[in-house]
Each structure stands twice: as structure tokens, then as C-alpha cells.
Amino acid sequence: MPTDRRFHLLRWSGYAALTACFLSGFFYRFAPATFAQSLSAALGTSAAQLGVLAAWHFWVYTAAQIPAGLVVDRWGTRLSVAAGSLVTAIGAGTQATAHNLVQASLGPLLTGLGLSVVFVGVMKNNAVWFSARHYGAITGLTMLLANIGSVLAGSPSALLLHHMSWRTIFGAAAALSFLLAVAVLLFVRNRPDAHAAETPSNRTSTNGAWHSIRQVLGYRELWPVFWCTIGTNGTFYAFSGLWGVPVLTDGFHLSNAHAALYTTLALAAYGIGSFLIGVVSDRLGRRKPLLLASSGAAVAGWLLLGCAPWRPGWSGLALYLLVGLAAAQVTVSFTTLKELVPRATSATALAVANTGVFAASAVIQPLFGWIVDLTHHTAGPADLHSYRMALLVPVAFSVVGLLGALRATETWCRNVEADSTTTPASRPADSITG
């Protein structure tokens, strides 16, 4: 087989296996919104307890992100993601068989731990196997394909609940994650060379790992992108991953299947937007204008959801789609970060940014539920007023995100490597600020 044909075969087979793992992660992340009523009934939870249960995934995922970046940088994508997918399978199986809140919490804890390396591994693989000038588009394509998992967690899962239990669905997902772990071992290669499958990509000592963390945390250009991604993605993940459906079922008395359609379409808009924004950014040769536009859209969307007199139908759907499209910013955010740091620390930098997104989601989900419980004083499901009060939480986070976007650094779609003779704090950021 010619060398170029072998290269393309290795690149796309590995990409397919990794993206499938990434897709499964989106399913686990957003399924609690669709299964909220079933989970609450089976486990006997309040709104706040349900928020904590769903947030376990985000808390553990958040805590594991930087270690995951170090693991991928040291041991390579292949072994790291295969192990992570196996842990994910165990977590999904645990949740499928849980009969109380403590047992059920172990499921999202393990899936969050396992999936923490999947995100970093996928982005690292894209940086190694695809050219820099197409990185925005390939990152957008990855997010688009991965969002099939979030779409499956919405209306299709709601329809499946009419024919099988949520336990059966999680059990099937566990089996799939195990098969994906095997596929990663078979098809993924760390680098485009003969020994990439067996050789870790960047073995460093423990001291070197901590030096990488300190180096990444020292890049002042990272932090505005960190905050603006929280404002768009941290808020959207928390809402669509749990509260987007209950707002409609409790606040407007929609059926679970009908309400899940709103979050499904919002997630579809997020996926399609993630691809389109990457292509547009690459063609414009700019990153910052798209960071600003999406951050502004997030602020507008959350404000209108919390304060405007919208109802189910076109007005409600438009607002759900707006916050979903705003979250498509993640493609440009991750691409910008990849361009701002040296390749050797790219996985760690992406992990730091992703830590912010999931830390915010882990805070927002139980805080949202706590506000709903606090402001709801009658028996039965919460009313719309309680949910409107809780929606002020993503409003506040999105405003902080917009301030971060205003301070973001323009890379002009080029890798801006730190000069070996300068410290991160002294890099010439002003010369590339949009």
C-alpha cells in the first residue's frame, strides 16, 4: 500500500475510533436531562439531590482534566483513551444497576473519570494528525460528530423510555463503551510513524509534568479564553445536561418527550454550529470576532430565558437554539488555545480550559436546583417563577464570559510559539491582540 494511502487510513481509522468515544461522552453528559423524571422516581431524590447526582460527572471530570492532560502528553492517546473508555464502561454499568442515591452517584463519578482523558486525547490526536490551517475545521467536525451523542440522549432516548427502562439504556451504553476501548487499541496510533502505537508521545518526569502545569498556568493569554468558554459552554452544558427539560415539564406542563425535543434541537444547533464556526474562522483568518459574537449571544439568550415572557413554541425554541449556537464557540476557543501554546503542552492547556467549563457546570447544576427548591413553597413540581430565578445563575456566568472575550488574544489562525528566551508573562501579546 502506498505510504500516503497508509497515512490516510491510519489517520481516519484512528479519528473514527476516538470520535466515537467522544460521542459516547456527550451521551452520558446529557442523558440525565431526559432521564430526570425516571431517575428521581426510582431513587426518590429532590431537585437539589438530582442536581448533585448529575454534577458528580462534572466534578470528577473537572478534577481529572489537568492530570488527564499530563497522562496523554506522557503516555500517548492510544493507551490513555482505551483505559478511559474501559473505566467509562464500568461507570455506566454501575449506574444501570444502582438502587439508591449513593450507588447511583458512583456511575457518573466513574464515567466522568474515564471520559476526562477522551477529550484531551481527541484534541491531541487532531493536533498531531491534521495540519494547523485545517485545525479549526477538523475541531468543528469533531464537535459536530460528537454531538450526535447528545442528540441521542434527547428525544431518541425519551422515545426509548416508552419501551425500555433507563437501566437497560445505560447497560447498552456500557457495552458500547467496552467495545470502543477495544477499537481504540486496534486503530489508534499516537503519531504518524512506524512505532507510534507502542511508544508514548512525550514521556516526562514528574518534575517535568509539574513544570508543564506551571508553564501553562503562566500563559496570561489563556485566561480570557478560559472565562469566555465558561460563559458559553459551562452554562449550556449545565442547562441542557439536566435542567433544560424540567423547565418545560414543570414550568409549562409539557410531556417529557416533547420537552426533550427542545434540548435535542438545541444540542443539534450546538453541533452544527461547532462545525460551521470552525470553517468560518479558518476562512476569515480570525478568532476573536467569533469569540465575541458567541459570548454576546449567550448573554442575550440567558437573559431572555430568565426575564422575557417566552412560552413553548417558536419563542421558546428560538431561545433554546440561541444558547445552543452560542456554545458552538468551543471550537474557536480550543483552536485559539492550541495556537497560543507550544505543542508539547497543548494537551495540558486544553485540559485547563476544559476544567473551567466543567467546574462551572458542576457548580451551576446543584446551585440551580438549590434555588428552585428555595423559591418553591408549595407541594408538587416547581413552578415557572422558581426556574426563572434559577436562570439568573447562567446569566451571571455568561456576563463574566463576555468580559473574558473582550480581553481575548487574536492569533490570526497561526501558532504563536513562546520564545525560548522569554517567560510566559513577558510574551509579546500586544502584537497579536485583536
C-alpha positions in Angstrom: 0.0 0.0 0.0 1.5 3.4 -0.9 2.7 5.5 2.0 0.2 8.3 1.5 -2.7 5.8 1.4 -1.4 4.1 4.6 -1.2 7.5 6.3 -4.8 8.4 5.4 -6.0 5.0 6.5 -4.3 5.3 9.9 -5.4 8.9 10.4 -9.1 8.4 9.6 -9.5 5.0 11.3 -7.9 6.4 14.5 -10.0 9.6 14.2 -13.2 7.5 13.8 -12.5 5.4 16.9 -11.6 8.4 19.1 -14.6 10.4 17.9 -16.9 7.6 18.7 -15.5 7.6 22.3 -16.1 11.4 22.4 -19.6 10.8 21.1 -20.4 8.4 23.9 -19.2 11.0 26.4 -21.8 13.5 25.2 -24.5 10.9 25.7 -23.5 10.3 29.3 -23.3 14.0 29.9 -26.7 15.0 28.7 -28.8 11.8 29.4 -29.7 13.0 32.9 -31.9 15.7 31.5 -34.1 13.2 29.6 -34.0 10.6 32.5 -34.6 13.2 35.2 -38.2 12.1 36.0 -37.3 8.4 35.9 -34.2 8.8 38.0 -36.0 10.9 40.5 -38.8 8.5 40.8 -36.6 5.4 41.0 -34.2 6.9 43.6 -36.5 9.2 45.5 -34.5 12.4 45.0 -35.3 16.1 45.4 -34.4 18.7 42.8 -31.2 19.6 44.7 -30.2 15.9 45.1 -30.8 15.3 41.5 -28.6 18.2 40.7 -25.8 16.8 42.8 -26.2 13.4 41.3 -25.8 14.8 37.7 -23.0 17.1 38.9 -20.8 14.1 40.0 -19.8 13.6 36.4 -18.8 17.2 36.1 -17.0 17.4 39.4 -14.8 14.3 38.8 -14.3 15.2 35.1 -13.2 18.7 36.2 -10.7 17.4 38.9 -9.3 14.9 36.4 -8.8 17.2 33.5 -5.2 18.5 34.2 -4.0 15.1 35.3 -5.6 13.7 32.1 -3.7 16.2 30.1 -0.4 15.1 31.7 -1.3 11.4 31.2 -2.0 12.0 27.5 1.1 14.1 27.0 3.2 11.4 28.7 1.6 8.0 27.7 0.0 8.9 24.4 -3.5 9.0 23.1 -3.9 5.2 22.4 -3.3 3.8 25.9 -4.9 6.7 27.7 -8.2 6.7 25.8 -8.5 2.9 25.8 -8.1 2.9 29.6 -10.5 5.8 29.9 -13.2 4.1 27.8 -12.9 1.0 29.9 -13.5 3.0 33.1 -16.4 4.7 31.4 -18.0 1.3 30.7 -17.7 0.2 34.3 -19.3 3.5 35.4 -22.2 3.1 33.0 -22.8 -0.4 34.2 -22.7 0.6 37.8 -25.3 3.3 37.2 -27.5 0.9 35.4 -27.7 -1.4 38.4 -27.9 1.2 41.1 -30.8 1.1 43.6 -30.1 4.1 45.8 -28.6 7.6 45.6 -25.1 6.5 46.8 -24.8 3.7 44.3 -26.2 5.9 41.5 -23.6 8.5 42.3 -20.8 6.1 41.6 -21.9 5.8 38.0 -21.4 9.4 36.9 -18.2 9.6 39.1 -16.6 6.8 37.1 -17.9 8.0 33.7 -16.5 11.4 34.5 -13.1 10.0 35.4 -12.9 7.8 32.3 -14.1 10.4 29.9 -11.7 13.0 31.2 -8.8 11.6 29.1 -11.0 11.1 26.0 -11.5 14.8 25.3 -7.8 15.6 25.7 -6.8 12.6 23.6 -9.1 13.5 20.8 -7.8 17.1 20.6 -4.2 16.0 20.9 -4.8 13.5 18.1 -6.2 16.2 15.9 -3.2 18.4 16.5 -0.8 15.6 15.6 -2.5 14.2 12.6 -4.0 17.3 10.9 -2.4 20.4 9.5 -2.6 23.7 11.5 -4.5 25.5 8.8 -7.4 23.0 9.0 -7.4 22.6 12.7 -10.4 24.8 13.3 -12.5 22.9 10.7 -11.4 19.5 12.0 -12.2 20.5 15.6 -15.6 21.7 14.4 -16.2 18.4 12.6 -15.2 16.6 15.8 -17.7 18.6 17.9 -20.4 18.1 15.3 -20.0 14.3 15.2 -19.7 14.1 19.0 -22.9 16.0 19.4 -24.7 13.0 17.8 -24.3 11.5 21.3 -26.1 14.5 22.9 -28.8 14.3 20.3 -29.3 10.6 21.1 -29.5 11.5 24.8 -32.5 13.7 24.0 -35.6 12.8 22.0 -34.4 9.3 20.9 -33.8 8.3 24.5 -37.1 9.8 25.6 -38.9 7.7 23.0 -36.9 4.6 24.1 -38.2 5.2 27.6 -41.6 4.2 26.4 -40.3 0.7 25.5 -37.5 0.0 28.0 -36.2 1.3 31.3 -33.3 3.8 31.7 -31.4 1.0 33.3 -31.4 -1.0 30.1 -30.3 2.0 28.1 -27.4 2.6 30.4 -26.5 -1.1 30.3 -26.3 -0.9 26.5 -24.2 2.2 26.6 -21.8 0.4 29.0 -21.4 -2.5 26.5 -20.7 0.0 23.7 -18.0 1.8 25.7 -16.2 -1.5 26.3 -16.2 -2.2 22.5 -14.9 1.3 21.9 -12.0 0.7 24.3 -11.0 -2.3 22.1 -11.4 -0.3 18.9 -9.0 2.4 20.2 -6.3 -0.2 21.0 -6.8 -1.6 17.4 -6.9 1.5 15.3 -5.4 4.5 17.1 -1.7 5.5 16.6 0.0 8.2 18.7 1.9 9.7 15.8 2.3 9.2 12.0 5.4 6.9 12.4 6.0 3.2 12.5 6.4 2.8 16.2 3.7 5.3 17.4 1.4 2.6 18.6 3.8 1.3 21.2 5.8 4.5 22.0 4.3 7.1 24.3 4.2 10.5 22.7 6.1 12.5 25.3 7.5 10.8 28.4 8.4 13.3 31.0 9.3 13.1 34.6 7.0 14.1 37.5 9.0 17.3 37.9 8.7 17.9 34.2 4.9 17.4 34.4 4.5 20.0 37.2 6.8 22.3 35.3 4.4 21.9 32.3 1.4 22.8 34.5 3.1 25.9 35.9 4.2 26.9 32.4 0.6 26.6 31.0 -0.9 28.4 34.0 1.6 31.2 33.4 0.3 32.0 29.9 -1.8 35.1 30.5 -3.4 34.8 27.1 -5.1 31.6 28.3 -7.3 33.1 30.9 -9.6 35.3 28.9 -10.4 32.3 26.7 -10.9 30.2 29.8 -13.6 32.6 31.1 -15.4 33.1 27.8 -15.7 29.4 27.3 -17.2 29.0 30.7 -19.8 31.7 29.8 -21.0 29.8 26.7 -20.3 26.1 27.3 -20.2 25.8 31.1 -23.7 27.4 31.2 -25.1 25.4 28.3 -23.8 22.0 29.4 -25.3 22.5 32.9 -28.7 23.5 31.4 -29.0 21.0 28.6 -27.4 18.3 30.7 -30.1 18.5 33.4 -32.5 21.5 33.7 -33.5 22.2 30.2 -36.2 19.5 30.2 -37.6 20.1 33.8 -38.1 23.8 33.0 -40.6 22.8 30.3 -42.2 19.8 32.0 -42.7 21.6 35.4 -43.0 25.2 34.2 -45.2 24.6 31.2 -46.5 21.1 31.8 -45.1 19.6 28.6 -44.6 15.9 28.3 -41.1 14.6 28.8 -40.7 13.6 25.2 -42.0 17.0 23.9 -39.7 18.9 26.3 -36.7 16.7 25.3 -37.2 17.8 21.7 -36.2 21.3 22.7 -32.9 20.3 24.2 -32.3 17.9 21.4 -32.7 20.7 18.8 -30.5 23.0 20.9 -27.8 20.3 21.0 -28.1 19.8 17.3 -27.7 23.5 16.8 -24.6 23.4 19.0 -23.1 20.5 17.0 -23.8 22.1 13.6 -22.7 25.5 14.8 -19.5 24.0 16.1 -18.5 22.8 12.6 -19.6 26.0 10.8 -17.9 28.3 13.2 -14.7 26.4 12.8 -14.9 26.7 9.0 -15.8 30.4 9.1 -13.0 31.2 11.5 -10.4 29.4 9.3 -11.6 31.2 6.2 -11.7 34.6 7.9 -8.3 34.0 9.4 -9.6 35.4 12.7 -10.7 34.0 16.1 -11.6 36.9 18.4 -14.7 38.3 16.5 -16.3 34.9 16.7 -15.5 34.6 20.4 -17.1 38.0 21.0 -20.2 37.2 18.9 -20.9 33.9 20.6 -20.3 35.4 24.1 -22.8 38.2 23.3 -25.3 35.6 22.1 -25.0 33.7 25.3 -25.7 36.7 27.4 -28.8 37.6 25.3 -30.1 34.0 25.4 -29.9 33.5 29.1 -31.3 37.0 29.9 -34.3 36.3 27.6 -34.9 32.8 29.1 -34.8 34.3 32.6 -36.7 37.5 32.1 -38.7 37.6 28.8 -42.3 36.3 28.6 -41.5 33.4 26.3 -43.6 30.3 26.0 -43.2 26.8 24.4 -43.4 27.2 20.6 -41.4 29.4 18.4 -40.3 31.8 21.1 -39.1 29.1 23.5 -37.4 27.1 20.7 -35.6 30.2 19.4 -34.1 30.8 22.8 -33.0 27.2 23.3 -31.4 27.3 19.8 -29.7 30.6 20.7 -27.9 29.4 23.7 -27.0 26.2 21.8 -25.5 28.2 19.0 -23.6 30.4 21.4 -22.0 27.2 22.9 -20.5 26.4 19.5 -17.8 28.9 20.5 -16.0 25.9 22.0 -14.5 25.2 18.5 -12.8 28.6 18.3 -11.9 28.6 22.0 -10.0 25.3 21.8 -8.4 26.2 18.5 -7.2 29.5 19.9 -5.7 27.8 22.9 -3.9 25.3 20.7 -2.4 28.3 18.7 -1.4 30.2 21.9 0.8 27.5 23.5 3.7 25.2 22.4 2.6 21.8 21.0 4.4 20.0 23.8 1.9 21.5 26.4 -1.2 21.7 24.1 -3.0 18.8 25.8 -2.4 20.4 29.3 -3.6 23.8 28.1 -6.8 22.3 26.6 -7.3 20.4 29.8 -7.1 23.6 31.9 -9.7 25.3 29.7 -12.0 22.2 29.8 -11.5 22.2 33.6 -13.1 25.6 33.7 -16.1 24.6 31.6 -16.9 21.5 33.7 -16.2 23.2 37.0 -18.7 25.8 36.1 -21.3 23.1 35.1 -20.6 21.2 38.4 -21.4 24.4 40.3 -24.4 25.5 38.2 -26.3 22.3 38.3 -26.8 21.9 42.1 -27.0 25.7 42.6 -29.8 25.8 40.0 -31.6 23.0 41.9 -31.0 24.6 45.2 -32.6 27.9 44.0 -35.5 26.0 42.6 -36.1 24.3 46.0 -35.6 27.5 47.9 -38.1 29.6 45.9 -40.7 26.9 45.6 -43.0 26.8 48.6 -45.9 24.5 47.5 -46.4 20.8 47.1 -45.7 19.2 43.7 -43.4 20.2 40.9 -41.7 23.6 40.9 -43.4 26.5 39.1 -42.0 28.7 36.3 -41.1 31.5 38.8 -38.6 29.2 40.6 -37.0 28.3 37.3 -36.8 31.9 36.2 -35.0 32.8 39.4 -32.5 29.9 38.9 -31.9 31.0 35.3 -30.2 34.2 36.7 -27.2 31.9 37.5 -26.2 31.3 33.9 -26.9 35.0 33.2 -24.2 35.9 35.7 -21.7 33.3 34.3 -22.3 34.5 30.7 -21.6 38.1 31.6 -18.3 37.1 33.0 -17.6 35.2 29.8 -18.3 38.2 27.7 -15.8 40.2 29.7 -13.3 37.4 29.0 -14.0 37.5 25.3 -13.3 41.3 25.2 -9.8 40.5 26.6 -9.1 37.6 24.3 -5.9 37.5 22.2 -6.2 37.3 18.4 -3.9 34.6 16.9 -4.7 35.3 13.3 -5.0 31.5 12.9 -1.3 31.0 13.4 0.6 29.0 16.1 2.2 31.6 18.4 5.1 29.6 19.9 6.6 31.1 23.1 10.2 32.2 22.6 12.6 30.0 24.5 14.3 33.1 26.0 11.1 34.6 27.4 8.8 33.7 30.2 5.1 33.3 29.5 4.3 36.6 31.3 6.7 38.5 29.1 5.4 37.2 25.7 4.7 39.9 23.2 0.9 39.6 23.4 0.1 43.1 22.4 1.4 42.5 18.9 -1.3 39.9 18.2 -4.2 41.3 20.1 -7.3 41.9 18.1 
